[in-house]
Amino acid sequence: MTSLSAISLSGMSAAQARLDAASHNIANMGTAGFRREQVTQSAAADGDVTTSRMQLPQEGNSLEADLVGQLAAKSLFLANLAVFRTNDQMMGALLDATS
């Protein structure tokens, strides 16, 4: 069984991958022939999150989708960070109670 902190860290890594792809797409909007990148996430059997990054087959920009993607990635990162912090506090309280 994977620890809660490891699961939340994999969620933060997945959110970072989504943020990186959206930032890459925005930075290259003016490049001729540019194909956007997209990150797909899936749940692993042990509770972790796995990501895969791919280029879309068609050329073109989607500033709206990339800006929303950045905001969603930020929210996902902060939610996983809250889980990580809460787990850390609970472990500290448990250690204090047993010592």
C-alpha positions in Angstrom: 0.0 0.0 0.0 1.3 3.4 -1.0 1.5 6.1 1.7 -0.7 9.1 1.6 2.2 11.4 1.2 3.5 9.5 -1.8 0.0 9.6 -3.4 -0.3 13.3 -2.9 3.3 13.9 -4.2 2.3 12.0 -7.4 -0.8 14.2 -7.7 1.4 17.3 -7.4 3.8 15.9 -10.0 0.8 15.3 -12.3 -0.4 18.9 -11.8 3.1 20.2 -12.5 3.1 18.2 -15.8 -0.3 19.8 -16.8 1.0 23.2 -15.9 4.2 22.7 -17.9 2.3 21.6 -21.0 -0.1 24.6 -20.8 2.8 27.0 -20.3 4.7 25.4 -23.3 1.6 25.8 -25.5 1.2 29.5 -24.5 4.9 30.2 -25.0 4.8 28.8 -28.5 1.5 30.2 -29.8 3.2 32.3 -32.4 5.3 29.5 -33.8 4.3 28.5 -37.3 3.2 24.9 -37.5 3.1 24.5 -33.8 1.1 21.5 -32.4 -0.2 21.8 -28.9 0.8 19.4 -26.1 -1.7 17.6 -23.9 -1.3 15.7 -20.7 -3.5 12.8 -19.8 -3.8 11.5 -16.3 -4.8 8.1 -15.1 -5.0 6.4 -11.7 -2.6 3.6 -10.9 -3.6 0.5 -8.9 -1.6 1.7 -5.9 -3.4 5.1 -5.7 -0.7 7.1 -7.5 -1.4 9.2 -10.6 0.4 8.6 -13.8 0.7 11.1 -16.7 1.5 10.9 -20.3 2.4 13.9 -22.5 1.6 13.9 -26.2 1.4 16.3 -29.1 -2.0 16.8 -30.7 -2.2 15.8 -34.4 -3.6 19.1 -35.6 -1.8 22.5 -35.7 -3.3 25.5 -34.0 -3.7 27.4 -30.7 -6.3 27.3 -28.0 -5.4 30.1 -25.5 -8.7 29.6 -23.6 -8.0 25.9 -23.1 -4.4 26.5 -22.0 -5.4 29.3 -19.5 -8.1 27.1 -18.0 -5.6 24.2 -17.9 -3.2 26.4 -15.9 -5.9 27.3 -13.4 -7.0 23.7 -13.1 -3.4 22.5 -12.6 -2.9 25.2 -9.9 -6.0 24.0 -8.1 -5.0 20.4 -8.3 -1.6 21.1 -7.0 -2.9 23.1 -4.0 -5.4 20.4 -3.2 -2.7 17.7 -3.2 -0.5 20.0 -1.1 -3.2 20.4 1.5 -3.5 16.6 1.7 0.3 16.3 2.1 0.4 18.9 4.8 -2.6 17.4 6.7 -0.9 14.0 6.5 2.3 15.5 7.9 0.4 17.2 10.8 -1.4 14.0 11.6 1.8 12.0 11.6 3.4 14.6 13.9 0.4 14.5 16.3 0.5 10.6 16.3 4.2 10.7 17.1 3.6 13.2 19.9 0.8 11.1 21.4 2.9 7.9 21.4 6.1 9.5 22.9 
